Amino acid sequence: MGNNNGHHEPLEGETVENTTSPDETQEQTTLSWQGLCEEKRYETVLRIVIHSIRNITRDTDLLTKVDPFVEIRANSIFLGATKPQINTTTAIVEEAFYIKTEADWRTIKLKFDLKDQDHMTNDDLLGHGYLDLGGYFDMGEEDSLIEQTIHLKWKGKEIGEVVMSVDVQKAIVIKAEE
């Protein structure tokens, strides 16, 4: 183990800083089985979890309770919908939706439309609520919101709640072999 001016060969899995230009630093991880350093590229993935629907007070059915489900949109783009819950005003949902975005994720505004599934006609809109991700994450919060309550309204009146979480993850992108 001679003196090599503070430098050593990286160990397997060790992260090293490799300055490629005065203004740019890239993270690299060694792969000892090839003896190479490969650059890692990351993309942001958001996981939105709908945990529950609670305290629905608006009723659109005549003989039964509502069959509620939530449609989710991000910046007006439809992401998906939860499964309808049958004949209830409060339900545990636990369904996840994922977004990979090219835009800054702090610019995303989520919209939650609470609907009542109807079998004979179009589904009825019960109410809606919003969450501006930039409004929370720009305030120095961590990269997750745990069990956030979204108050849903219909014509200015609160009609229920959706409990949800948002988690921001950095995913490693693996390139296809050429």
Disulfide bonds with the S-S distance in Angstrom:
none
